[in-house]
């Protein structure tokens, strides 16, 4: 499977002036932002790239909006970020570690040494360049700013040589840009392993703690998982905190999660606790709500399985998945709770998920969500199952005897893409109606499965023939 495949089975108007670089390797934002804003208001030319001549893709309009030669891009919401090297060639990405499991581009450029690059911010709908920046960098990757706003991370390293007494020291400068090319924040950090997420530098403080340092200033905070020999880490592929049997988004909006009893060396169950990101005050916990129907309880009314996940936090609601029981490791029960009252909203949905030992991200119990968050789909033992998030009501599920389909993602119009076991060797890519299960195509090339940019809903994919962007199907 290529990078557009979700591992569970799963995303500018005129030519801006190009500004110089500062001594740290970041862009000279004083000149760039002013120039970019002025030029962007004038409008720009639509790129003249290749014409798509492949098979029709359900969920996409018949005619492409625009295209570029073969390349990859980081989706920033209103814009796509493309990179040109010193020769003027577009980056096509690479096989980098820790790429997002949703199929979007994570790292677009990574090198051993800083090198000159041109960042192009192109309008999602028209392809016109909104802004162009020159930077010197050894890493360019997708990230998020506060409240999940799509953003761009540019890292540049510099080394101070030893004077004979002091040790050689390498410093990394992290600059975060928004989708309009404006600088959002900048920070320096010692060389080492760290991640940038939700406007914070995320690093391991010790086995049980993560340190979150705001890039735009502010006091660092530790997120600590409790329990005997507790282990707690951050997985950059799905942006979850990993506490053993418990998983949740590390940061979501103004909240952060940690895990209580994050170990298998205690009798007490693991619990997910959501707290205020700034103060650390507890807001919600799985310990304070009633597990949904279908979760096995012992004689003390406690869960027999410690497995629990938070899948999504949105609009005052929390979507959860609970292990069904101690002897049902692949069976999960999903349910939604009101954040303020702790009451369950709607019913629950129980499925035995497909067991995939090679899936190191541990996505069992997870779901592929539609862009409007009305539908969820998951890979179960009998194939794909689809249900409504609002009330947990099943929409449809595959039956015994059908070719097992693993869902990848939804289009804004409700098309569900997935891979299925073919009649011969290998897999085939399907597109089905997410509501009715009707097969729309059974032989879509895997590289043509689109990703969708929000909020426009425009779909895009990259093949050896080019980078193609389409309006979503009405």
N, C-alpha and C positions, 0 to 999 in steps of 0.2 A: 504494500500500500504506500502511496506517496504522502506528502506532508498535508494534503487536504483531507486525509482520512482521519476521522476521530479514533483514538486508540481504544475507546471503550467498546467498541463493538465487535461523531460528530460530526470572522470573521476573520486647479485650483485655479483669478479670472484672467489676469494678465501676467506677462513675464515680469517678475520682480527683479529689482536690481541686485546684483551679486556683491555682497560686502566682504571685507577682509576678515582676518582671524586675529584674535587677541593672543597674548603670550601663553595662555593656558590651553590653547587648542580649541576653545569654544568660539562661537561666532561673535562678531562685534555687533551686539544687538541694538545699540543706540542708532547706528546708521541703518541697519537692516530692517528693523521694525518700522522706522519712518518711511524708508523707501518701499518696503513691501506694502504698507497700507496705501500709500499714494498710488503705486502702480496697479494694485489690485482693483481699485475703483474704476479703472479705465476699460476693463474687459480685455479678453485675450483670445487668441486664435485656438480653434479646436485642433488637436493633434491629428495628423494624417498617418495613421498606422495601418496595419494589415486588415483586410476584410475577412471576417469569420466565415468559413465555408464548411464547418463541421455539422454534426447532427443537431436538430432542434433540441433545446433543453427545456423540459417542462418547468414552469415557474419563472421563466425569463421571457421578455418580449421577443418577438420574431426578429427585430432589427437591433443591431448593436448600437450603443450610444457613442462609443469611441474605443480606440485601442492604441497600443504601443507595441514596439518590437518586444520579443520575448524578454520578460523581466518579472521580478516579484515586487510587492509593495507592502507597506505597513498601513493598515486601515486606521485612520485617525477620526473617523466619523464623517465630517464634512469634506475631508481631503484624504488623498492617498499620498504616502511619502515614498518617493523613488530616490535611488542613490546612483550618481554617476561617479566613476573613478576618474583619475587624471587623464585618461585617454578618451573620456566621453562615453564610455560603455556603461549600460545600465547593469546594476547588480541583479543577479538571479538567486541570491541567497545561498544556502548551503546546508549541509547535514550537521546542524549545531545541536549541542546538548540542551536539555530542558525546554524544548519547543512546546507551545501550548497544545493541549490535547484537543482543543476545538478546531484545529486545522488552520488557524490563522498564522500569519508570519510573526514569529517572535523576534529572532535576531536576523537582521538583513545584512549586516556586515560585521566581521570580526577578524582581526589580524594580530600578528605578533608585535607590530610596531605601528605607531600613529602614522596615518597617511592622509594626503589631501583628498577631500570628497566634496561633491556638490549635492546638497539636499534639495529635491524638488517637491514642493507641496502642490499637488494637482487637484483641481475640483473634481469630486466624485462624479457629478452628473455630466460635466462637459469635457473634462480632461485638460482644461486650460491651466497653465501654471499660475497659481496665486502668489507664490513666493519662492525665491531661490536663495539658499544660503551656502556659503563656503565654510567648511570646518576642517580641522585636522583631528582625526579620531582613530582609535583602534577598535571601537565597538559602537554600533548603532542598533538600537533595539526598541521594540514596542514596550510601553509601560502604561501606567495610569496615574493621573493626578488625583487630588482629593475628590471624593464622591464618585470614583470610577470613571472620571473623564479620560478618554483616550489621549495618550501623550507619547512623546518620543524621548528616549534616553540616549544621550551621546556621552561616551566615556573617552577620556584622553589621559594617558599616563605619562609621567615625567620622572626621571631618576636623578637624584642628587648623588654624585659620586663620593666615595669616602675620601676624607682629607688625610687619611693615615691613622686617625684615632677613631673618628665616628664611623659607624657602619653605613654602607650604601643604603639609601632610602628611596623607595618608589611611592609616589603619591598619585592617586587617581582623581581626576576632576570629573564630576558628574554634572551635566547640564540637561535640564528637562525643558522641552519645548511643547507648546500646544499645537493643535491642528492648524492654526493660522501661522505657525512659524515663530510666534512670540515666545520669548524666554519666560518660563514659569518659576524656575528656581535653579540654584547652583550650589554645589557643596563639594568639599574635598574629603577624601577618605584614604586611609592607608591601604596599600595593596593587599589583596586577600579576597576571600569568598564573601560576597554580599549580593543582595538583590535589591532592585528598585521597584516599589509597588505602592500605589495610592499616595504618592508624594512622600514616601518614607524610604530610608535605607533600612533594609531588613537583614539582620545578621544573627548568627547563633552566639548567644552570650555564654551559655553553658548547656549541658545536656538537657536541662529542663526549661530553659528560658530563651526567648528571642528578644533582641533589642530592636526597637523601632525608633529611628531618628528622623524627625521632620526635615526635609530638604530645604524648606523655606524658613527655617528657624524655629526654635521652640525646644522644650525640654524633652530629651529622650525618655522613652517608657519601655519597661520590660513587661513582656507577656510570659507569665510563668505557669507551667503545668505542674500540678501537685500530684503527690503519690509516692510511695516507696520506690526508689530507683526510677523515678519518672523520666520518660524520654519524650521530647517534644521538638518538632522541627517544622520547617516551611518547605512546601513542595512548589517550586516555581512553575511547574507544568499545569497545575490546576488552581494555584494560588491558595491552597488549603493549608491550614495548620494540621499537622499529623501527630496525633497523640496515641497511636496504637490502634485501638478499635474505634476511636472517635475522630471524626474529620469535620471541618467547617471552614468557610472562608476566613482567612486570618483577619482581614480588614474588610468591612462592608459599610460604606458611607462613614458615619461618625461612630461606628462600633468596631470592637475587636473581640475575637473569641479566644478562650483558652480552655484547657481540659483539666477537669478535676479527676484524681485517681487515674492518671495516665500511665498505667502499668498493669501487667498481668500478675504482679506479685501481691496483690491485695484482694480481699473478698469483695470489697465495695465496688459497685459498678462505675464505669467511666461516665462522666457527665460533661456536656458542652455548656459553657457559660459565656454569655454575651455581655460585654461591659462597655461603658462609655470610653471611647478611644482616648480622650484627654484626661479624665479623672480616674478611670479604672473602676468606677462604681458599677456594680452589677445591675443589669437591666432585665435579663431573662436567662433561664436555665432549664435544661431538660429535666432536672431534678424537681422542678416546681410545677410541671405539667403532668397530666395523665397520659400515659402511653396509649396510642390508638388501639381500637379493636383489632385483634389478630396478633398482637404481641403477647407471647406466653409469659405468665407471671407465676412465681412460686407461692408457697403457702404463706409467705410474709408479704405478698402482694408486690414483690420486686421482680424486675425483668430477669429472665433466665439468661438472656444474651446481653453482653455489654456493648455490642456494636450499635453505634448511632452516628448519624450524619446530619448536617444542615446543608441543604442543597441550594437554597436561595433565600435572600432577605429582601423584601420589596414591598413598598406601600403599606408598611405596618404589619406585614404578615411574614411568617417564617415557614418555609417548606422543609420538612424533615423526612428522614428515612430511618427506620428502626429495624434492628435485627429481630426476626420473628421468634427465634428461640435458640437455646443452647445447642440443640441437635439439628438445626436448620440453618447452617451457615450461609447458604446462598439465597435464602428467602428473606425479603425485606417488606416492610409495611410503610407506605408513604402517607403523610398527613400534613395538613396546614394548620398553623396556630395563629391566633391574634396576639400581636406583640404586647399590647397594653393589658389585656385581660387574662391572657394565658389560655383562653378557651379554644378548643378545636373548632375549625371552620369546615363544614361539610363532612363527608365521610372519609374513609381510608381505602387504600388500594394495596393489595397484596400480590406480589409476583415472586416466582423463583427465578432469579437472574442467572444468565448464562455464566458458567464458571470458566474463567480464562486465566490459567496459572501464569501465563507469560505477561499479564497485565500488571506491571509493577506500580502503576499509578493508583491501583485499588479503586476502580470506578464502580465496583459492584454496589448496587443500591442507588446509583446515580441515574439521571434522566437527561435526555435531549429535549430542550424546551423550545417551543415555538417563539418567534420574535415578540409576539404580543402576550406571551406567557399564559395563553389559554389552554394549550395542549402540552402534554409530555409524552415521550416515547422512550422505551427502554428495550434492551436485548434480554429476553427471558429464555428459559429452557426450551420453550416451544416456538421461539422466534420473537418478532416484534409485537409489543403491546402498546396501545395508545390510550391515554385517559385524560380527563379534564382536570386541570389543576384546582379549579374553584371548589369542586365538591367531591373529587376523587372518583367520579363516575367513569366506568370503562366506556371507551368509544368503540374499539375493536381490538381483537388479539388474534394472532395466528393460531392455527390448530395443528394437531398431529397430522403428519402426512404432507404438509406444505414444505416448500423449500425455506429453510430458516433464513430470515432477513435480520441483519444488524443495522439499526438506524444510525445515520450520520448527522443529519440536520434537517430543519424545516425551512421552507421559503416563506416570505411574508404572506403569500397567497395560500399557504397551507399544503404545499407539496412536501412530501417526506422522501428524502433520498436515503438509500441504504445499500449495503452489499448483501448478496444472497448466494447460497450455494447453487452453482449451475448444474445442468444435467450432465455435463462432462467434467473435465478437469478445471480447477480454478474457480474464481468467483465472478459474478456478474453484478453490475450496478443497476439498481432499479430506481424508478421514481413512481411513487404512488400517491393517490389522494389521501391526505392525512385524516380526513373525516370519513371517507367511504371505503377505503382500502382498494379502490380501483387502481389497477396498474396502468400508468401513463406511458412508461417506456421500460423495456427490460434489457436494454443493451447500451446504456450510456457509458462512454469512456470515463474511467475513474478521474482523469485529470480535468474533465469537463463538469464535475460536480461543483456547483457554484458556492461561494461564500456570499454573505449579504451584509452590506454596510448599513448601519443605522445612524441617523433616522431616515435616510432617503429610501432604504430598501433596495437600492441598486445591487445587482448581482455581479460577481466577477470571478474569473478564473484565469490561470496562466497555463499555456501549453508551449510546446517547442515552436509553435507558429506565432505566438504573440500573447500579450496581456489584453484580455477582452472584458469590456464592461457593458452591461445591459440594464435597461429599466426592468423592474419586476413586472411579472405578468399581472394584468388587471384582474 
